[in-house]
């Protein structure tokens, strides 16, 4: 497989990839580059307000396609395209039983995005704390 950023291969047994995600907790996602691709597709899918609303509804539990589509003013084929995007990136799964298709959320994919956001939040909080300390020092010693 291809290398990680800078062309370096991930060390065997390494628990961290170039995004700083602990792979031991996300072992099911495999190679670091595959993890990045999954993260990209999740954020791309969530960039749309309709798809975010679908995900929010699915936080309450599984729902049929008809139940999910009801609040939206769009043709069913258009709505199904949104579900296809969510399913192709792994945020949701669907199962057909008879004539009814039920959709459910896949929490692990959301966990991946949440972990990345938490890491970014921690990085920026640390940077802002250091900046605040620097400004306080300048104010005390003009």
N, C-alpha and C positions, 0 to 999 in steps of 0.2 A: 504494500500500500504506500501511498505518498507520504511525504514527511510533514512534520508540523512546521509552523512558521519558522523561517530561516533555513529550511531544508533539513532540520534535525529530526531524526526519528524519535518517537516517544520511547523512552527507556522501558525495557521489559520490567513489569512490576511497578512502573511508575503510577502514582495515584493522582497525578495532576496533568492536565493538558495545557495548551497555550492560553486558554481562557481562564485558567485557574480553577476549573471545576474539578471537584474531587471525584475521579472516575470510579473509585471503589463504591461510591453511593449511586453512581449512574452506570454501572457495568453493563446493563442491558443495552446501552446506546453505542457500545463498541468504540471504534477508533475515534480519536479527537476530531478529525476532519468531518467524520459522519455526524458527530455531536454538533459541530458548528453548522452544518447544513440543516440539521433538524431544528436548531435554534432559529436560523434564518427563516425557514419555512413557517415556523410557528408565529414569529413576529409579522411576517408578511400576511399570513391569514388573519391575524388579529388587528391588522391595520384598517380593516373595514368595519364600520359601525354595525352593519347588519350581522356580521359574523360574531362580533363581540357580544351583541345582544343574544344571539343563539347560545353562545357559551355561558353567558350569565343565567339564562333560563335553565340550561342543563346542570348548573350547579345545584339546582333544587332536586334533580333526579332525572332519570330517563324520560323521554317523551316521544310520541309518534311524530312523524313528519307533519301530519295535519295539525297537530297541536302546536308544533313549532312554527308553522307557516301562518297560522291564524292571525297573529297581530300585525303582520306585514302586508302592505298594499303593493303586492307584486304578483305576477303570474307564477304559478307553481314551478314551471321549468326554470325560471330565473332564481327562485328560492332554492331549488335543487342544486343549482350551480354553486351557491354558497355552501351548501352542505358538502358537495363534492370537494371543494377547496379545504374545508375543515377536516374531512375524512382523509384526503390525500396527504396531508401533513401530519396526520396522526393525532389531532386534537380530539376527534370524536370517532366512534365506531357505530355502525348500524347493523341491525339484524332484521331480516325479513321473516315473518311468521305468517303464512297464509298471504293475505293481501295487505297486511299492516307492517310497515317498516318502523322500527323503534331505534332511536338514536340515544347514545349515552356518551358522556364525557370520558376522556382518558386522562386521569389526573397526573400520570407520570410526565406527560408532555408539558403540562402547565408547571409542574415542579421544576423542570429544566429551565424554563423561562424565568420563573420566580427566583431560582438560585442565581441565575446570571444577574437579574436586577438587584438582588440583595448584595451581591459582590460589588456592583457598580455604586450602589448607595453607600456602602461602607468606604469605598475608595474616595468618593467625593466628600463624604462627611469628614474623613481624615484630612483631606486637602483643605477644606474650609476651616477646620479647627486650627490647622497650622497657619493659615492666612490670618485668622482672627488673632492668634497669638502674635504674629508679626505686626499687625496693625496696632495692637495694644502696646507692644514694645515701642513702636514709633511714637505713639501718643505720649508715653511716659518719658521718652528721651528724644525730644524734638531736634 
